[in-house]
Amino acid sequence: MKRLSRKVILMAALAAMLCSAAVALDLGEVIKIFGVGWAVKKYSGPIDREINKLLKQRQSEVKGATRVVPIISLGAGGYIGAAQVVGVPDKVKAVQAVVQLEGRIGTGRAKVLVPISTKKPPAGEAERLRVPGVGVSAVADIKI
């Protein structure tokens, strides 16, 4: 009986969180955010291999270890895609996500992708969490 009541409480809490998130965002956006995070986690290996094949076909093969991680939009706080990072194997393993920072440069815009060591960066902490020696070699859009 205790086990059932814990499940019921957990499901009710999850439903409440989803409902409150749906009020703040469009329900479709909530589904996309969770969907992208799930897809990147589940298919990061195959996505990484396909990007490497594509780069090899274009004579642009990267040197070093590669890995696919989610891109997090710092403003929206959700997963918005996937990025392949490249570098020394130990440093690539330390990367948990890539944070996308946006800003204005004169009359233009800039999107900066920073490999970081966490999936939940606090606002304004991207530089402190940056994994040095790792770069972004590709960005993958995931259709949902």
Buried (B, 14 or more C-beta within 10 A) or exposed (E): EEEEEEEEEEEEEEEEEBEEBBEEBEEEBBBBBBEBBBBBBEBBEEBBEBBBEEBEEEEEEBEBBBBBBBBBBBEEEBBBBBBBBBBEEEBBEBBBBBBBBEEEEEEEEEEEBBBBBBBEBEEEEBEEBBBEEBBBBBBBEBEE
